[in-house]
C-alpha cells in the first residue's frame, strides 16, 4: 500500500475525532472543509452517508478477505497516527 505525507490530517482522522463522546472536538477550517467536501461529493452523487457505511459493513460481515484488509488498514493507519504524535 502506497502512502504519502500531507500537512493536513487524513479524513479518517478528522472523522474519528468527531466521534468524541464528550463533544470536545474543535475542527480547524481545513478539517471542516475536508468533511464538507466529502459530504458535498456524496450529495451531488445522490449518495447517503449512512447507506454507504451500511453497505460497506454488510460486505465486511460476509467477506473475510475484505474484513482482513480493512482490519490491516485500520491497524496501519492507527500506527501512523501514533507515530505522528511522537
Chimera marker file (.cmm) of the C-alpha trace (Angstrom):
<marker_set name="trace">
<marker id="1" x="0.000" y="0.000" z="0.000" r="1" g="1" b="0" radius="0.5"/>
<marker id="2" x="1.420" y="3.345" z="-1.039" r="1" g="1" b="0" radius="0.5"/>
<marker id="3" x="1.199" y="6.207" z="1.435" r="1" g="1" b="0" radius="0.5"/>
<marker id="4" x="2.026" y="9.878" z="1.218" r="1" g="1" b="0" radius="0.5"/>
<marker id="5" x="2.743" y="12.611" z="3.698" r="1" g="1" b="0" radius="0.5"/>
<marker id="6" x="0.361" y="15.520" z="3.976" r="1" g="1" b="0" radius="0.5"/>
<marker id="7" x="0.362" y="18.652" z="6.057" r="1" g="1" b="0" radius="0.5"/>
<marker id="8" x="-3.317" y="18.029" z="6.788" r="1" g="1" b="0" radius="0.5"/>
<marker id="9" x="-4.761" y="15.159" z="8.819" r="1" g="1" b="0" radius="0.5"/>
<marker id="10" x="-6.392" y="12.373" z="6.868" r="1" g="1" b="0" radius="0.5"/>
<marker id="11" x="-10.175" y="12.493" z="6.537" r="1" g="1" b="0" radius="0.5"/>
<marker id="12" x="-10.438" y="9.304" z="8.623" r="1" g="1" b="0" radius="0.5"/>
<marker id="13" x="-8.559" y="11.034" z="11.474" r="1" g="1" b="0" radius="0.5"/>
<marker id="14" x="-10.872" y="14.021" z="11.336" r="1" g="1" b="0" radius="0.5"/>
<marker id="15" x="-13.970" y="11.841" z="11.275" r="1" g="1" b="0" radius="0.5"/>
<marker id="16" x="-12.688" y="9.678" z="14.121" r="1" g="1" b="0" radius="0.5"/>
<marker id="17" x="-12.037" y="12.797" z="16.201" r="1" g="1" b="0" radius="0.5"/>
<marker id="18" x="-15.632" y="13.920" z="15.684" r="1" g="1" b="0" radius="0.5"/>
<marker id="19" x="-16.798" y="10.750" z="17.461" r="1" g="1" b="0" radius="0.5"/>
<marker id="20" x="-15.637" y="12.183" z="20.788" r="1" g="1" b="0" radius="0.5"/>
<marker id="21" x="-18.451" y="11.211" z="23.197" r="1" g="1" b="0" radius="0.5"/>
<marker id="22" x="-17.849" y="14.373" z="25.228" r="1" g="1" b="0" radius="0.5"/>
<marker id="23" x="-18.038" y="16.522" z="22.082" r="1" g="1" b="0" radius="0.5"/>
<marker id="24" x="-14.726" y="18.287" z="22.715" r="1" g="1" b="0" radius="0.5"/>
<marker id="25" x="-13.796" y="18.350" z="19.041" r="1" g="1" b="0" radius="0.5"/>
<marker id="26" x="-12.861" y="21.723" z="17.608" r="1" g="1" b="0" radius="0.5"/>
<marker id="27" x="-12.171" y="21.476" z="13.894" r="1" g="1" b="0" radius="0.5"/>
<marker id="28" x="-9.833" y="23.746" z="12.030" r="1" g="1" b="0" radius="0.5"/>
<marker id="29" x="-11.129" y="25.408" z="8.873" r="1" g="1" b="0" radius="0.5"/>
<marker id="30" x="-9.128" y="22.929" z="6.748" r="1" g="1" b="0" radius="0.5"/>
<marker id="31" x="-10.570" y="19.944" z="8.628" r="1" g="1" b="0" radius="0.5"/>
<marker id="32" x="-14.100" y="21.286" z="8.325" r="1" g="1" b="0" radius="0.5"/>
<marker id="33" x="-13.561" y="21.925" z="4.610" r="1" g="1" b="0" radius="0.5"/>
<marker id="34" x="-12.342" y="18.338" z="4.090" r="1" g="1" b="0" radius="0.5"/>
<marker id="35" x="-15.503" y="16.978" z="5.697" r="1" g="1" b="0" radius="0.5"/>
<marker id="36" x="-17.779" y="19.374" z="3.806" r="1" g="1" b="0" radius="0.5"/>
<marker id="37" x="-16.079" y="18.489" z="0.514" r="1" g="1" b="0" radius="0.5"/>
<marker id="38" x="-16.700" y="14.774" z="1.124" r="1" g="1" b="0" radius="0.5"/>
<marker id="39" x="-20.328" y="15.394" z="2.121" r="1" g="1" b="0" radius="0.5"/>
<marker id="40" x="-20.869" y="17.605" z="-0.926" r="1" g="1" b="0" radius="0.5"/>
<marker id="41" x="-19.438" y="14.906" z="-3.202" r="1" g="1" b="0" radius="0.5"/>
<marker id="42" x="-21.811" y="12.374" z="-1.637" r="1" g="1" b="0" radius="0.5"/>
<marker id="43" x="-24.782" y="14.724" z="-2.004" r="1" g="1" b="0" radius="0.5"/>
<marker id="44" x="-24.029" y="15.507" z="-5.655" r="1" g="1" b="0" radius="0.5"/>
<marker id="45" x="-23.707" y="11.797" z="-6.383" r="1" g="1" b="0" radius="0.5"/>
<marker id="46" x="-27.038" y="11.218" z="-4.655" r="1" g="1" b="0" radius="0.5"/>
<marker id="47" x="-25.372" y="9.010" z="-2.059" r="1" g="1" b="0" radius="0.5"/>
<marker id="48" x="-26.414" y="8.885" z="1.555" r="1" g="1" b="0" radius="0.5"/>
<marker id="49" x="-23.534" y="8.526" z="4.020" r="1" g="1" b="0" radius="0.5"/>
<marker id="50" x="-25.473" y="6.101" z="6.173" r="1" g="1" b="0" radius="0.5"/>
<marker id="51" x="-26.255" y="3.905" z="3.166" r="1" g="1" b="0" radius="0.5"/>
<marker id="52" x="-22.598" y="3.882" z="2.091" r="1" g="1" b="0" radius="0.5"/>
<marker id="53" x="-21.457" y="2.897" z="5.573" r="1" g="1" b="0" radius="0.5"/>
<marker id="54" x="-24.187" y="0.247" z="5.905" r="1" g="1" b="0" radius="0.5"/>
<marker id="55" x="-23.294" y="-1.275" z="2.524" r="1" g="1" b="0" radius="0.5"/>
<marker id="56" x="-19.614" y="-1.449" z="3.471" r="1" g="1" b="0" radius="0.5"/>
<marker id="57" x="-20.430" y="-3.000" z="6.860" r="1" g="1" b="0" radius="0.5"/>
<marker id="58" x="-22.715" y="-5.558" z="5.204" r="1" g="1" b="0" radius="0.5"/>
<marker id="59" x="-19.983" y="-6.529" z="2.764" r="1" g="1" b="0" radius="0.5"/>
<marker id="60" x="-17.355" y="-6.772" z="5.512" r="1" g="1" b="0" radius="0.5"/>
<marker id="61" x="-19.664" y="-9.042" z="7.500" r="1" g="1" b="0" radius="0.5"/>
<marker id="62" x="-19.696" y="-11.632" z="4.724" r="1" g="1" b="0" radius="0.5"/>
<marker id="63" x="-16.296" y="-11.196" z="3.036" r="1" g="1" b="0" radius="0.5"/>
<marker id="64" x="-13.326" y="-12.458" z="5.065" r="1" g="1" b="0" radius="0.5"/>
<marker id="65" x="-10.755" y="-11.102" z="2.573" r="1" g="1" b="0" radius="0.5"/>
<marker id="66" x="-12.095" y="-7.555" z="2.794" r="1" g="1" b="0" radius="0.5"/>
<marker id="67" x="-12.525" y="-7.877" z="6.562" r="1" g="1" b="0" radius="0.5"/>
<marker id="68" x="-8.832" y="-8.764" z="6.879" r="1" g="1" b="0" radius="0.5"/>
<marker id="69" x="-7.814" y="-5.942" z="4.520" r="1" g="1" b="0" radius="0.5"/>
<marker id="70" x="-9.981" y="-3.484" z="6.465" r="1" g="1" b="0" radius="0.5"/>
<marker id="71" x="-8.509" y="-4.565" z="9.814" r="1" g="1" b="0" radius="0.5"/>
<marker id="72" x="-4.966" y="-4.310" z="8.450" r="1" g="1" b="0" radius="0.5"/>
<marker id="73" x="-5.687" y="-0.847" z="7.041" r="1" g="1" b="0" radius="0.5"/>
<marker id="74" x="-7.082" y="0.333" z="10.376" r="1" g="1" b="0" radius="0.5"/>
<marker id="75" x="-4.018" y="-1.018" z="12.190" r="1" g="1" b="0" radius="0.5"/>
<marker id="76" x="-1.642" y="0.657" z="9.729" r="1" g="1" b="0" radius="0.5"/>
<marker id="77" x="-3.448" y="3.992" z="9.953" r="1" g="1" b="0" radius="0.5"/>
<marker id="78" x="-3.575" y="3.864" z="13.750" r="1" g="1" b="0" radius="0.5"/>
<marker id="79" x="0.158" y="3.118" z="13.799" r="1" g="1" b="0" radius="0.5"/>
<marker id="80" x="0.823" y="6.115" z="11.529" r="1" g="1" b="0" radius="0.5"/>
<marker id="81" x="-1.353" y="8.267" z="13.740" r="1" g="1" b="0" radius="0.5"/>
<marker id="82" x="0.557" y="7.221" z="16.865" r="1" g="1" b="0" radius="0.5"/>
<marker id="83" x="3.907" y="7.798" z="15.141" r="1" g="1" b="0" radius="0.5"/>
<marker id="84" x="2.908" y="11.273" z="14.010" r="1" g="1" b="0" radius="0.5"/>
<marker id="85" x="2.116" y="12.211" z="17.607" r="1" g="1" b="0" radius="0.5"/>
<marker id="86" x="5.570" y="11.138" z="18.868" r="1" g="1" b="0" radius="0.5"/>
<link id1="1" id2="2" r="1" g="1" b="0" radius="0.2"/>
<link id1="2" id2="3" r="1" g="1" b="0" radius="0.2"/>
<link id1="3" id2="4" r="1" g="1" b="0" radius="0.2"/>
<link id1="4" id2="5" r="1" g="1" b="0" radius="0.2"/>
<link id1="5" id2="6" r="1" g="1" b="0" radius="0.2"/>
<link id1="6" id2="7" r="1" g="1" b="0" radius="0.2"/>
<link id1="7" id2="8" r="1" g="1" b="0" radius="0.2"/>
<link id1="8" id2="9" r="1" g="1" b="0" radius="0.2"/>
<link id1="9" id2="10" r="1" g="1" b="0" radius="0.2"/>
<link id1="10" id2="11" r="1" g="1" b="0" radius="0.2"/>
<link id1="11" id2="12" r="1" g="1" b="0" radius="0.2"/>
<link id1="12" id2="13" r="1" g="1" b="0" radius="0.2"/>
<link id1="13" id2="14" r="1" g="1" b="0" radius="0.2"/>
<link id1="14" id2="15" r="1" g="1" b="0" radius="0.2"/>
<link id1="15" id2="16" r="1" g="1" b="0" radius="0.2"/>
<link id1="16" id2="17" r="1" g="1" b="0" radius="0.2"/>
<link id1="17" id2="18" r="1" g="1" b="0" radius="0.2"/>
<link id1="18" id2="19" r="1" g="1" b="0" radius="0.2"/>
<link id1="19" id2="20" r="1" g="1" b="0" radius="0.2"/>
<link id1="20" id2="21" r="1" g="1" b="0" radius="0.2"/>
<link id1="21" id2="22" r="1" g="1" b="0" radius="0.2"/>
<link id1="22" id2="23" r="1" g="1" b="0" radius="0.2"/>
<link id1="23" id2="24" r="1" g="1" b="0" radius="0.2"/>
<link id1="24" id2="25" r="1" g="1" b="0" radius="0.2"/>
<link id1="25" id2="26" r="1" g="1" b="0" radius="0.2"/>
<link id1="26" id2="27" r="1" g="1" b="0" radius="0.2"/>
<link id1="27" id2="28" r="1" g="1" b="0" radius="0.2"/>
<link id1="28" id2="29" r="1" g="1" b="0" radius="0.2"/>
<link id1="29" id2="30" r="1" g="1" b="0" radius="0.2"/>
<link id1="30" id2="31" r="1" g="1" b="0" radius="0.2"/>
<link id1="31" id2="32" r="1" g="1" b="0" radius="0.2"/>
<link id1="32" id2="33" r="1" g="1" b="0" radius="0.2"/>
<link id1="33" id2="34" r="1" g="1" b="0" radius="0.2"/>
<link id1="34" id2="35" r="1" g="1" b="0" radius="0.2"/>
<link id1="35" id2="36" r="1" g="1" b="0" radius="0.2"/>
<link id1="36" id2="37" r="1" g="1" b="0" radius="0.2"/>
<link id1="37" id2="38" r="1" g="1" b="0" radius="0.2"/>
<link id1="38" id2="39" r="1" g="1" b="0" radius="0.2"/>
<link id1="39" id2="40" r="1" g="1" b="0" radius="0.2"/>
<link id1="40" id2="41" r="1" g="1" b="0" radius="0.2"/>
<link id1="41" id2="42" r="1" g="1" b="0" radius="0.2"/>
<link id1="42" id2="43" r="1" g="1" b="0" radius="0.2"/>
<link id1="43" id2="44" r="1" g="1" b="0" radius="0.2"/>
<link id1="44" id2="45" r="1" g="1" b="0" radius="0.2"/>
<link id1="45" id2="46" r="1" g="1" b="0" radius="0.2"/>
<link id1="46" id2="47" r="1" g="1" b="0" radius="0.2"/>
<link id1="47" id2="48" r="1" g="1" b="0" radius="0.2"/>
<link id1="48" id2="49" r="1" g="1" b="0" radius="0.2"/>
<link id1="49" id2="50" r="1" g="1" b="0" radius="0.2"/>
<link id1="50" id2="51" r="1" g="1" b="0" radius="0.2"/>
<link id1="51" id2="52" r="1" g="1" b="0" radius="0.2"/>
<link id1="52" id2="53" r="1" g="1" b="0" radius="0.2"/>
<link id1="53" id2="54" r="1" g="1" b="0" radius="0.2"/>
<link id1="54" id2="55" r="1" g="1" b="0" radius="0.2"/>
<link id1="55" id2="56" r="1" g="1" b="0" radius="0.2"/>
<link id1="56" id2="57" r="1" g="1" b="0" radius="0.2"/>
<link id1="57" id2="58" r="1" g="1" b="0" radius="0.2"/>
<link id1="58" id2="59" r="1" g="1" b="0" radius="0.2"/>
<link id1="59" id2="60" r="1" g="1" b="0" radius="0.2"/>
<link id1="60" id2="61" r="1" g="1" b="0" radius="0.2"/>
<link id1="61" id2="62" r="1" g="1" b="0" radius="0.2"/>
<link id1="62" id2="63" r="1" g="1" b="0" radius="0.2"/>
<link id1="63" id2="64" r="1" g="1" b="0" radius="0.2"/>
<link id1="64" id2="65" r="1" g="1" b="0" radius="0.2"/>
<link id1="65" id2="66" r="1" g="1" b="0" radius="0.2"/>
<link id1="66" id2="67" r="1" g="1" b="0" radius="0.2"/>
<link id1="67" id2="68" r="1" g="1" b="0" radius="0.2"/>
<link id1="68" id2="69" r="1" g="1" b="0" radius="0.2"/>
<link id1="69" id2="70" r="1" g="1" b="0" radius="0.2"/>
<link id1="70" id2="71" r="1" g="1" b="0" radius="0.2"/>
<link id1="71" id2="72" r="1" g="1" b="0" radius="0.2"/>
<link id1="72" id2="73" r="1" g="1" b="0" radius="0.2"/>
<link id1="73" id2="74" r="1" g="1" b="0" radius="0.2"/>
<link id1="74" id2="75" r="1" g="1" b="0" radius="0.2"/>
<link id1="75" id2="76" r="1" g="1" b="0" radius="0.2"/>
<link id1="76" id2="77" r="1" g="1" b="0" radius="0.2"/>
<link id1="77" id2="78" r="1" g="1" b="0" radius="0.2"/>
<link id1="78" id2="79" r="1" g="1" b="0" radius="0.2"/>
<link id1="79" id2="80" r="1" g="1" b="0" radius="0.2"/>
<link id1="80" id2="81" r="1" g="1" b="0" radius="0.2"/>
<link id1="81" id2="82" r="1" g="1" b="0" radius="0.2"/>
<link id1="82" id2="83" r="1" g="1" b="0" radius="0.2"/>
<link id1="83" id2="84" r="1" g="1" b="0" radius="0.2"/>
<link id1="84" id2="85" r="1" g="1" b="0" radius="0.2"/>
<link id1="85" id2="86" r="1" g="1" b="0" radius="0.2"/>
</marker_set>
